[in-house]
Amino acid sequence: MRDDSDESLMFRYRDGDVRAFELLVTRHRKPVFNFILRFVRDTAQAEDVTQETFLRLIKGADAYERQAKFTTWLYTIARNLCVDAARRGKHRKAASLDAPVDEEGSVSLLDLVPDGGAAVDRQVQSRELAVRLRQAIEALPDEQREIFLLREVADLQFNEIAAVVGCPENTVKSRMRYALEKLREALEEYRDLARAVQ
Amino acid sequence: MSDTTTPHSTNDACEQLLDYVYGELDEARKRTFEEHLATCARCQTEAASFGRVRSAVKRVMPAVEPSGNVNGALHAQLMHAAAQRKPRRGALLSFPRKIVQHPAWAMAAMFTIVGGAIAINWSRGKMAMPAMSESDQKVAAAPPMPEPIAAERQSDKPMAAAEASVEKNKYKELQTPKTGLLEDGKSRLKGGDLAAKAKDEEVSADKLALDTPTGTLTVQRPAPHRAVATATPAKEAPPKSRKVSSNVGAKFDDAFLADGTTDHGNVNGVIGGAGGASSGALGGEGAASKSSAPDSLSRAGKAELQEQAPGRDRGYAAATQPPKKQTWGAQNGAPAQAPPPPPAATVPASPSPVVSSRSVQAPTGPNKETETLRKKAEEAARSGRCDEAIKMYQELDKLSQFITPTERLNYVRCLSQRGRQEEALKRLDELKNDKRMTNSELQKVETEISDARRRQEPRAEKKAAKKPAAAPAARAVEQQQQRATDAAPAESAPARPTDTKTQKAY
């Protein structure tokens, strides 16, 4: 019976089996892309970084060792590329009122500005909640945000995150707890606001 | 922000809240934590709130499918890149591969190899050929050659000519500086500083033992010739005497080119063993033996002989017939014995000469004595000390050392400057056949000689005018000397300790 774990696939590709690499790409493309998208917050840039991540895998295939878990290696590459991209994009990024605040592009900040209307329906409340939550996530410090994304989006375990980020597991849990508490606060603020409006 | 302290550091069980929320606890620890959770209100609150946040985040940030670009073109590009990668080969060759692929490594490796080779050569002989040692004197050379059957010669002519030309070309490049001479029934081969003598007891099918001043030289027959020899079975027992390679003579062709007096009638390149029978013009000490060896072996020799036999025959006689010309040593006027006439019994009929096409390449290499002598001779020639230079060149000749064309030219100049223009012109004629000499050099020296001759003529006339009575006597003496020289050129050769009757052109 053939072992189809990530590691064995990677070894097969290292020995020249391109099909194994294709399986790996198919298996990990979506979570990697989502993680990068939440990190860099730009779809085109996320595509480029995703492509570059897998190209780095190809280049580094010869150096891959069985001791390292494949996902840890993959997300280490993705995370480093994201940090580089975020560093480059930080200087040119400026918030625009017309820019969509959600991935679908349906809600802009102008939509969220109160127009004096008293009636707020449930759908609008839900949208506002989503916007506030995203804003709260983006407002997280980088070290908390990357851990939050690796845990929630990439679904890595804390020990894996510790390996990716390069810090102790307890530190990872601590940062995660702080991130969750901040998001909880943002949710409670919105709930209070919604109750007051109602 | 402090990452080191957690809000629940006081309670170890509370620290497992996150693991519980994210389902990373094993069954035992999960049960333990659930027991704690039932009693801890704060953990209950936090677990509930974190659960809500997680569910809200799931709703707000659903998993997004990559765009078609990622699934299409980018995916294809990625797969192409993955297919382009060559699988890793053995780790053993990784270092050589790195060297080959990296230009700097390749350069370093090249310098190391070339530098090492130069260093080795330098340490061995300072980039020069090493001096000849006894152990180095074993060289590949000509095998013995049995006599052919005379009757088969005529039919073999075309084939023999072809073989002869091949053989000749093969050994054309070999530098064998001295002529080989035969005398007293013993075959003596002069080459470099080696005077060779065949030894019957050491002669075998593939080897030839040659006596040299420094020891015995074993000459190995070249492999292809051995193959020929073994391929064709001998009709009779192999001859005891071995035929000297006529190519040896070929190497000394130039020495005889100008000498029209050389007798080519009996051209037998024979190295006869001292105790063994030999056939040839000069024969061996023992009785002549005629070999009926395979014809294939004799063809080349025959052909070369036939090719060389007419008037322009050059070197092959060197192995058998003493050239009727002055030698270097003869310039001193030292008396020497004429070689005894060959025994009639050993002289074959006119077209019968059997000359092997095998060559004996006597190794020549510079040694300290001869090199010093060479330098001194050159210095003497340059500084106008012609007598010394002539002596030194003759000494070199005695030592059977290879004399370069430039040295020959110096010798000719010295002769000319000492008033021996006739000799100088003779030597110059010989040099003209040396391909290494340039026309300009030869013309220059020729002009010098003719100038010197012109300068001397008035003096001679004056002397003749002063002493008219002494002239006929002097002329008679001169004529007598000239006759003696023509009759027996070897007589003028100086006596040599090992080879008193050897004559050489160079």
Interface residues (C-beta under 8 A of the other chain):
Chain A: Y13 R14 D15 G16 V18 F21 E22 V25 R29 K30 P31 F33 N34 L37 R38 T43 E47 T50 Q51 F54 L55 I58 K59 A61 D62 E103 L129 A130 L133 R134 I137 P141 E143 R151 E152 V153 Q157 F158 N170 T171 K173 S174 R175 M176 R177 Y178 L180 L183 R184 L187
Chain B: M1 D3 T4 T5 T6 P7 E15 L18 D19 Y22 E24 S49 F50 R52 V53 R54 A56 V57 K58 R59 V60 M61 A63 V64 E65 P66 S67 N69 V70 N71 L74 H75 Q77 L78 M79 A81 A82 A83 R85 K86 P87 R88
